[in-house]
Amino acid sequence: MKKVFFMLMTVSLMFVSCDSDSKTESTNELGKPVTSAVTEEFRELRQHALSDITQRKRVFYGGDKAVVFQTESKSSIVIPPHSIRTRGGQSISGEIDIVYIEIFNKSKMVVTNKPTMGLVQGNRALLETGGEFFLDITYRGEQVEIVRPITVSINNTNSDAVARGMVLWNGDINNNENLTWLPASREDLTFENSGSVYEGARGDFYNVNLNNSRNFGWCNIDKLVRFNGQPVFITVQPPAGFNDSNSSVYLAVKGEDNMLAQFDVFNNATNTFEEHAGLVPVGLECYIIFVSGQGGNFIYSIQAITVGANAAYTVPGSTLVTTTNYTDLEAAIEALP
């Protein structure tokens, strides 16, 4: 029923119920200050889940010898000789700090709020991922400058997605901390052996070249997904007391582990989470996943649906589950057919 295709395009890259206008001062994964519209306790729960999969390594970099950091999934980060320097243009000789995160499946996407939604012709569309990854490299507390490509090599068997035809994306996070993927330009990200479009076979590696420092942060190996049938516009009403400041709503497709949609528009007039345009067609079997956080606990509900022509859904308060550990939410998602 599913058809997956790729499209190349050029774009300009440019908890407790609370008042949706409230803001919290915090920092993002790169340590930069941000003003967030999400409640602090909900944000902290997500950050805890993200921290648990963050890999850190301090290594000596002398400039004349490559550094290779192997990740827990057997991916690797290769920093060639003379490929980085300080922001002031000086050579580096000393310890550098590498921070790396990788996400492949929808359960991790939910608990960390890292869905696969790409910006296509002004609207957010569903993507299927070969791997989302985050990379930052610092020297003496300051982010380094890339002067020659750094390579991130990810085994394409970490995802069930068909590898051939994948393209590259950069991550953009808004004030509601929702992540959108923007198509990357060739000047920023490329596959080492095939340029903009991956041509390798299953069992090979995605060798992704980060060509400049703009690519520190979130990157993605994805392709657009379309389904047979007419897409329908879906709305979801959360339980009383919840809105986009203290909860999120996602859509998972039955049988698909490497994609996750998010309803990133909140209509205050109707108190509903909405999407930008139709994502999936009538008749498709999906799961609505509602997530919030209160008192240090994750609160969630998972509702199986077959998408109808009148695709307006409600999350009943009676279906909410409270857990002290996000791994319980992950297990519930992983158990879905």
C-alpha positions in Angstrom: 0.0 0.0 0.0 2.9 2.3 0.7 4.9 4.1 -2.0 8.2 5.7 -0.9 9.9 8.1 -3.3 12.5 10.8 -3.1 12.4 14.4 -4.3 15.3 16.8 -4.6 14.5 20.4 -4.1 16.3 23.7 -3.2 15.1 25.6 -0.2 16.5 28.6 1.6 17.7 27.2 4.9 17.2 29.7 6.8 2.6 19.4 31.9 0.6 20.9 34.3 -2.0 22.9 32.6 -0.5 26.4 32.0 -0.9 29.6 30.1 0.2 28.9 26.5 1.8 32.4 26.4 4.3 31.5 29.2 7.9 31.1 28.3 10.8 29.3 29.9 14.5 30.2 29.5 16.6 27.2 28.7 19.4 25.9 26.4 19.3 23.6 23.4 21.5 20.6 22.7 24.3 22.9 21.4 24.2 24.8 24.8 22.7 27.9 23.2 20.0 29.9 25.1 16.5 29.5 23.9 13.1 30.8 24.9 10.7 27.9 25.0 6.9 27.9 25.0 6.9 24.4 26.5 6.5 23.9 30.3 9.8 23.3 32.1 8.7 20.0 33.6 7.7 18.6 30.2 10.9 19.8 28.7 13.0 18.2 31.4 11.4 14.8 30.9 12.3 14.9 27.2 15.8 16.2 28.0 16.3 13.3 30.4 15.3 10.8 27.7 17.6 12.5 25.3 20.5 12.6 27.8 20.3 8.9 28.3 21.1 8.3 24.6 23.7 11.0 24.3 27.2 9.7 23.7 30.3 11.8 24.8 33.9 11.3 24.0 37.0 13.3 24.9 40.0 12.6 22.6 43.3 14.1 21.7 43.4 15.9 18.3 46.8 17.0 17.0 45.9 18.1 13.5 48.2 15.7 11.7 46.4 12.5 12.6 42.7 11.5 12.1 40.4 10.8 15.0 37.8 8.1 14.7 35.0 7.8 17.3 32.9 4.6 17.1 29.4 4.8 18.5 27.3 2.2 20.3 25.5 1.2 17.1 28.9 0.7 15.3 28.5 4.0 13.5 31.7 6.1 13.3 32.7 9.7 13.2 35.9 10.4 11.2 37.7 13.7 11.8 40.5 13.8 9.2 43.8 15.5 9.7 43.7 19.3 9.5 39.8 19.3 9.1 39.0 21.4 12.1 40.4 24.6 13.7 39.3 27.1 16.3 36.7 29.8 15.4 39.6 32.2 15.5 41.4 30.3 12.8 44.1 28.7 14.9 45.3 25.0 14.6 44.1 22.7 17.3 46.4 20.6 19.4 44.7 19.2 22.5 41.6 17.4 23.8 38.4 17.9 21.9 34.9 16.9 23.1 32.5 15.0 20.8 28.8 14.8 21.6 26.7 12.5 19.4 23.1 11.3 19.4 21.4 8.9 17.0 17.8 7.9 16.7 16.3 5.3 14.4 12.9 4.2 15.7 9.6 5.9 16.6 9.7 5.0 20.3 12.8 7.1 20.8 11.4 9.8 18.5 8.3 10.1 20.8 10.1 10.4 24.2 12.7 12.8 22.8 10.3 14.8 20.5 12.3 14.1 17.3 9.7 13.1 14.7 10.3 12.8 11.0 8.5 15.8 9.5 10.1 17.5 6.5 9.3 20.9 5.1 8.2 20.4 1.5 6.7 23.3 -0.6 5.8 25.2 2.6 4.0 22.3 4.3 5.3 19.6 6.6 5.3 16.1 5.1 6.0 12.6 6.5 9.5 11.2 6.1 11.0 7.7 6.5 14.4 7.8 8.2 17.6 5.9 7.8 18.8 7.7 10.9 18.6 11.0 12.7 21.8 12.2 14.2 23.2 15.1 16.3 26.8 16.0 16.3 28.8 18.7 18.1 32.6 19.1 18.6 34.2 21.6 20.9 37.7 22.6 21.9 38.2 24.3 25.2 34.5 24.9 25.5 34.1 26.5 22.1 32.6 24.9 19.0 35.2 24.2 16.4 35.2 25.3 12.7 35.1 22.6 10.0 37.5 23.4 7.2 37.5 20.0 5.5 34.7 17.5 5.5 34.0 15.4 8.6 32.3 12.0 7.9 29.6 10.3 9.9 29.2 6.7 8.8 26.0 5.0 9.8 25.2 1.3 9.0 22.0 1.4 6.9 20.7 -1.8 8.6 20.0 0.2 11.8 16.8 1.2 10.0 14.2 -1.0 8.2 13.8 1.7 5.6 14.9 1.0 2.0 18.3 2.7 1.8 18.5 3.6 -1.9 17.1 7.0 -2.7 17.7 8.6 0.7 18.5 12.3 0.8 19.9 14.6 3.5 18.2 17.0 5.8 19.1 19.6 8.4 17.1 20.0 11.6 15.3 23.2 12.7 13.7 23.5 16.1 11.1 26.2 16.9 10.0 27.8 20.2 7.6 24.9 20.9 10.7 22.7 20.5 9.1 20.9 17.6 11.7 19.6 15.0 11.3 20.1 11.3 13.7 18.7 8.7 14.8 21.1 5.9 16.3 19.7 2.7 20.1 20.1 2.8 22.1 21.8 0.1 25.1 20.1 -1.5 27.3 22.8 0.0 26.4 21.6 3.5 25.7 17.8 3.4 26.6 15.1 0.9 26.9 11.4 0.7 30.6 10.7 0.2 30.3 8.4 -2.8 27.1 9.5 -4.4 26.5 13.2 -3.8 22.9 14.2 -3.0 21.1 10.9 -3.3 22.2 7.6 -1.7 22.9 4.8 -4.2 24.3 2.1 -1.9 22.8 -1.3 -1.2 21.5 -2.6 2.1 24.3 -3.6 4.4 26.5 -0.7 3.3 27.1 2.5 5.3 25.6 6.0 4.8 28.9 8.0 4.7 27.6 11.5 5.3 30.1 14.4 4.8 29.6 17.4 7.0 31.2 20.1 4.8 31.0 23.1 7.1 30.1 24.1 10.7 26.5 24.9 9.8 25.8 21.2 10.1 26.6 20.9 13.7 23.3 20.0 15.4 20.6 17.8 14.0 20.9 16.0 10.6 18.8 13.3 9.0 19.0 10.6 6.3 15.4 10.4 4.9 13.1 10.3 2.0 9.5 11.5 1.6 6.7 9.1 2.0 3.4 9.0 0.1 0.5 6.6 0.4 -2.0 5.4 -2.2 -5.3 7.2 -1.7 -6.5 10.7 -1.0 -4.9 12.3 2.0 -7.3 13.6 4.7 -6.9 16.4 7.2 -6.8 15.0 10.8 -7.5 16.8 14.1 -7.0 15.6 17.6 -8.6 17.0 20.8 -6.5 16.4 23.9 -8.1 15.8 27.4 -9.2 18.9 29.4 -6.3 21.0 30.7 -3.8 20.0 28.0 -2.5 22.1 25.1 0.6 22.6 23.1 2.6 24.0 26.0 2.3 20.8 28.1 1.6 18.0 25.6 2.2 16.7 22.1 0.3 14.4 19.7 2.0 12.1 17.2 0.7 9.8 14.5 2.4 6.4 13.9 1.6 4.2 10.9 0.9 0.6 11.7 3.8 -1.7 10.9 6.2 1.3 10.3 9.0 1.8 12.9 11.1 4.4 11.1 8.6 7.2 10.7 6.6 9.4 13.0 4.3 12.3 12.2 3.5 15.2 14.6 0.5 17.4 14.9 2.5 20.6 15.3 -0.3 23.1 14.9 -2.6 23.9 17.9 -5.9 25.6 17.2 -6.8 27.6 20.4 -10.3 28.3 19.1 -11.2 24.6 18.9 -8.6 23.2 21.4 -7.3 20.8 18.8 -3.9 19.6 17.6 -3.8 19.8 13.8 -1.5 19.2 10.8 -0.7 21.5 8.0 -2.1 19.3 5.2 -3.3 15.8 4.7 -0.6 13.3 5.7 -2.2 9.9 5.3 -5.2 8.6 3.4 -8.6 7.3 4.5 -8.5 3.6 5.4 -4.9 3.6 6.7 -4.3 1.9 10.1 -2.5 4.2 12.5 -2.0 5.1 16.1 -2.6 8.4 17.8 0.0 8.9 20.5 -0.7 11.6 23.1 2.2 12.5 25.4 2.5 14.9 28.3 4.4 15.3 31.6 3.4 16.3 35.1 5.1 16.0 38.5 8.1 14.2 37.0 6.0 11.6 35.3 5.2 10.9 31.6 1.5 10.8 30.9 0.4 9.1 27.6 -2.4 7.5 25.7 -2.2 5.3 22.6 -5.3 5.0 20.4 -5.5 2.6 17.4 -7.5 4.1 14.6 -8.4 3.4 11.0 -8.4 6.9 9.4 -11.9 7.9 8.4 -13.2 10.5 6.0 -14.2 12.6 9.0 -10.9 12.4 10.7 -11.6 14.2 14.0 -10.5 12.3 17.1 -10.6 12.9 20.8 -8.2 11.6 23.5 -10.4 10.5 26.4 -9.1 11.4 29.8 -9.9 7.8 30.9 -7.3 6.4 28.6 -4.3 8.3 30.2 -1.5 6.2 31.6 1.0 7.7 34.1 4.5 6.3 34.4 7.6 7.4 36.3 9.9 6.0 33.6 9.9 6.9 29.9 11.0 3.4 29.1 7.4 2.2 29.9 6.1 4.5 27.2 8.8 3.2 24.8 7.8 -0.4 25.5 4.2 0.4 24.9 5.1 1.9 21.5 7.4 -0.9 20.6 4.7 -3.5 21.4 2.4 -2.0 18.7 1.8 -4.2 15.7 
